Amino acid sequence: MKKVLLKTVFAITIAIIFSSCAALHSGYMLNSAALSSANFSYVKQNIKGEATVTYVLGIGGFSKDALVEDAKQDMLASNTLKSNQTFTNLTVNFKTTSYLGILYRVVKCTVTADVVEFK
């Protein structure tokens, strides 16, 4: 009888642990360069930068603004802008993954953009 009760409690505990994992996606589009006239050309499309932060018991990491800034710096590090170039169609996306409720949480920020060059 004790073995059956122990197996049941163990199975319920494992089910609770694995069912407490979740992921949440959110994002927004930022204002960017006005492309109302045909005085530009696309140089690169869909470039991206990423930044990740981890929280344990709600402690650690940066604010969302700092996370976005780190992702932008990552994007700029691999895609330096030349004269008359700018980012456009800039989007910011967040993926928040929680494990074991609020015990462990990972937030990943991805910034994507296109690079245009004005004539």
Secondary structure, DSSP 8 states (H G I E B T S, - for coil): -HHHHHHHHHHHHHHHHHHT-EEEEEEEE-------SS-EEEEEEEEEEEEEEEEETTB-S--HHHHHHHHHHHHHHHS---TTEEEEEEEEEEEEEEETTTTEEEEEEEEEEEEEEE-
